[in-house]
Amino acid sequence: MVQQKTYRVVQWATGNVGTRALRTIIEHPRMELAGLYVSSPEKTGKDAGTLAGLAPIGIAATSTLADIVALDADCVVYMRQGTDPDELCALLASGKNIVTTRGDFHHPRSMDPALRARIEQACAAGGTSIYSTGSSPGFITEALAIPLLSLSRRHDCLTIDEYADMSSRDSPYMIFNIMGYGADPGSFDQAKVDYIKTDFAASLSQIADAMNLPIEAFTAIGEMSAARNTVQIAAGTIEKGKVAALRITVTGLRAGKPVLRFRANWYCTTDIEADWSLRESGWRVRVEGDTPLDVNLTYPVAPEDYAAFTPGLTGHRAVNAIPAVCAAAPGIRTTVDLPQIIPLF
């Protein structure tokens, strides 16, 4: 019988998704936690198992990059807020592959040339690779899109609608201060639009290039709609006439026509002034061409269980990608050039 490899993995960061990834690594039958990086002083020195909500495992969290670089590990699951190129280059050059939920590496060709060169040089020095993935962008814009498009010989447009019901999120600061629900309707914050555009344009460009239909330009627009009636949500109250739904549309154009489109529909109630045909959380993917398709994905999870469910949507695919990334050729890897991600149970 062929000996099955056990992967030594470092978890980097322990936010909601990072904590789920940490627990998944600890419980994985073919993975061994080699180390844990945290940014919070309150977590530094604590046992990784405890931070994951499990029994102690004898590995203390560190907030020092040098501690992680010195470890013998196959891969780092990098889930910090923001991207630090110095950290990434140090990890890659030390011989550690990286799977990240940061969206910086979906489309190498559109990266800043200087950053791309630094990352590729670090990969060459360490014989390592780096891969960006997650649920959205990632799974829905790449992993699912590829097999759907494989049925076509004429492509007109792929449209991905993402629906997220925020009414059960008991996070008042995020809902009202960051996302802007409950405010007076007005012009959309362009910084939010550009942030979404950057990650999704890169992911969609990866698919467009692979199909030999490279995108010539991307547009991105933000819209908001007000509640028709006062509504009580987990985070508080949204008054009638205040912002209750947001929509951001990123469209890739070729010869002036839409070829690929991602549309985020995020809302606290479906009782809004705009006619956006909102539906339950999940995705709708439509393929227009000579083999049209209309695929709907929803989450059969009670709203009160969303907080425990949603981190896995992003975290699990990253962990499942570790074997493929470790086996890949050095460099910035994408969903197009990696084998299909298959979970090991």
N, C-alpha and C positions, 0 to 999 in steps of 0.2 A: 504494500500500500504506500502511495506517495505521501511523504510528510507534508502536512498542510502548514503554511506559513502563519505565524502569529505576528501581527503588526504592533510595534511599539509606537504609541501615539501620544502627542502632547495636546492638551486642550488649552487654547488661548482665549481667555475672557469667559466670564460667567454671568452674562445677562440672561434674559429669559431663554433665548435660543441656545446660548452657550452652555447654560446649566443642563438643558435637555441633552445636548450633544455629549457633555461630560458624563452624564448618567448612562447614556447609550454606549459610550466607549467602555466604561467600567463593566457593564453587564454583557458586552459583546463576547461571544465564544472564541473569536479569532483575533481579539485585540487586547492589548495590555497597556494600561495608562502609565506612561513614562514620566509625565510631569504635568504641572498645571501653572499657568500664568494668570495672575489677577492684577487689576490696577487699583483696587480698593485697599487702603491700609487695614481696614477692619477684617478683610479676608486673608491678608498675608499671614502665612504661618499656620493657617487652619488646614485640617485634613481634607483632602479632595473628596473623599467619600462623604464626609459630613456636609460639605458644601453642595453635594449632589443629592442630599436627602437620603443617603444610604449609610451603612455602617462604615466606620473608619477603615481605610485601606493602607495607612502608613505612608502616604505621599503628601507632603506639605506643600501648600500653594506658595509660589514665589512671585515677587514683583520686579525681579531683576532679569533682564534679558540674558546676561552672561550665564546665569544658572541654566537657562533653557538651551542656549547654544552648546553648553558643555555636555548635555545629555546625549546618550546613545538612543536615538529615536528614528523611526522611519518617516513619520509625517507629523505635521502640526496642523490642527484644525483652527484656523485663524478667524476669530469672530469679534474683533475689537470694534469700538466706535471709531470710525475714521481709518485711514490707511497710512501706515508709517513705512515708507520705502526703506529706510535704514534698517528697521527691524526685519522686514521681509528679506532684504539682501543678506543680512547676517545669518538668518535661519537657512536660507537656500544654500548659501556658500558653505555652511557647516554640514551639509549632507542631508538636510531634512526637506522632504517634499512638503508642499502646502496645499491644502484644500481650504478655500475661503468663501464666505458668504458676502464679502465685499465685491462690488460689481465692477471693479477696475480692469478685469482681465478677460471679459467676454469676447472682445474683438481686438486682438493685438494690433491689427493694421491701423486702427483709429486712435491708439494710445499716443500719449506724448512721446515723441521719438527718443528723447533723452532718458525718460523713465523706462521705456521698453528696453533700451540698450542696457541699462543698469541691471534690470531684472534678468534679462537673457544672459548677461555676463555672470551673474551670481549663480544661475542655474547651471551654466557650463562648468563653473568652478566646483560646484558641489555635486554635479551629476544628478540634478534634481529637476522637478517640474512643479508648476503652480497652476491651479485650476479654480475659476470662479463658478459657483453654482448656488442653488437654493430653490425655493419654490417659484418665486416670481420677482425678478427674472430668473431663468434657469429651467426648471421643469416645464413650466407652461409655455415658455417662449422658444424652447429648444428641444428638450427631450420628448415632449408630446408632439410638437409641431412637425418634427422630422418624419415620423411614420405616417402622419396624416397627409403630408405633402407627397409622400412616396407613391401615393395612388394616382397622382395627376401626371398628365403630359402637357396640359396647358394651364398655366397659373395666371389668375387674374388678381385676387387679393386674399390674404389671410387676415382675419380680424379676431382678436382675442379681447373679450370683455371680462374683466375681473370685477366681482361683486363682493363687497365687504360690509356687513351689517355691524356697525359700531355701537349699537344701542346697549349691548351687554358689557361693554368695556368700562369697568369701574376705575377709570383713570382720569379724573377731572382736569388735571393740568394738561395732559396730552390732548384730550378731546377739545377743551375750550381755548387753551393758550397756544398749543403747538399747531393743531389742525385748524382751529378757527371756527368750530361749530358754535352756534349761539350768538355769533356776531351779526352786525348789520351787513346785508349783502352789499358788495362793492366790487372793485376790480380784484382779480385773483393775484395772489402773491407770485410774481414771476420767478422768484428764487425757487419756490416749490415746484413750479412747472419745469424749470431747467434741471432741477435735481432728478426728477422722474425721467425726463427726456434723456439725460446722459446715460443712465444705466440701461434703459430699455432700447434706446437707439443702438447701443453697442451690441446687445443681445440679438436684436432683429437683424443687424448688419451681418452678424456671423452667419445666420441662416441665408440671407440674401446672397452673400458671396458664394456660399456652398452651392446654391441653385444656379449660379452664373447669371444672376439678376441683381448686380450690385446697386444699392440705393444711391440716388443722385442728390437727394436732399431730404431732411427730416423737418417736419413741422410739429409743434406742440402747443396746445391750447388748454387753458384751465377755465372751468365753468363752475358756478355754484347755484344752488336753488334753495329757496326758503320753505320753511314748514307752513303748511296751510292751517295747522292748528297747533296749539301748545302741546308739547309731548314731554313726558317724564322718562328719562333714560337712567341707566345705572350711574352715570357720572353726574347727573343733575337734571336741570330743566332747560329745555329749548323752547323759547316763546314763539308764538305765531309770528310769522314774518321774519324770523331770524334764520341764519344759515343752518340747514339741516342735511345738506348733501353736497358732495364735491365730485367733479368729474374732470379727469385729465386725459387727453387723447394725444398719443404720439403716433404720427403717421410717416411711413417711409414712402417717398415718391420716386417714380422712375418714368421718364418721358412725361412728367406732369401728372401721372395717374397714381393713386394709392396702390401699393403692392403688399405692404405689411402694415398692420395697425394694432396698437395696444391701447386699450381704454380702461382706466381705473374708475370704477363707480363705487365710491365710499359714502356711506350714508348712516344717519341715526334714526331715520324713519322713512318709509316709502310714501308717506302722505306729504308730498312736496308739490310745489307749483309747476315745476317742469315735467314734461312727459318723457321720462327717461326709461320707462319700462323696467324699473328696478325689480330684482328678484332676490331669492335667498342667497346667502354667501356661497361663493364657488366661482366657476369659470364657464363661459360659453365660447367655444372656438368654432368659427365658420370659415370654410374653405370655399372660395369661388373660383371656378375654372371648368375644365371638362369633366371633373369628377367632384361635384360639390358635396360638402359634408357640413353637418351641424351637430356638434358634440357638446353636451352639457354635463358638467361635473359639479356635484354638490356635496356637502359634508353632512352625513347622517349623525350629527352630534347635537345634543341639547344645548341651547344657548348658554346655560349656566356652566357647561363643561368646556366652552371654547378656550378659556384661559389655559387649561391643561392640555388641550388638543393642538392648538395652533403652533406652538414652538416646534413640534415634530415635523410640520410641513416643510420647514426650512432646514432644521438641524439634521433630520434623518438622511436626507439625500447627500448632504456633505459627508457624513460618516460613511455611508454606503459607497461613496466614490473613492475612498482611501486606497483599496487594492488596485484599482485601475490607474490611479495617479501615480502610485509607487512603481508600477510596472511600465509607465509611459517613458518615452524618450525625453531627455532633458529639454526644458524650455517652457514657454507659456502654452498650456494645452487648452483645448476647447471641447465642447460637446460634440462638435463635428468630427474631430480627429481622435477622440477617445472611443473605446468600445462602449457598448451599452452598459449603463450602471445597473448592476444586479446585486441585490442585498444578500449577504451571507447570514443565514439563520443557524 
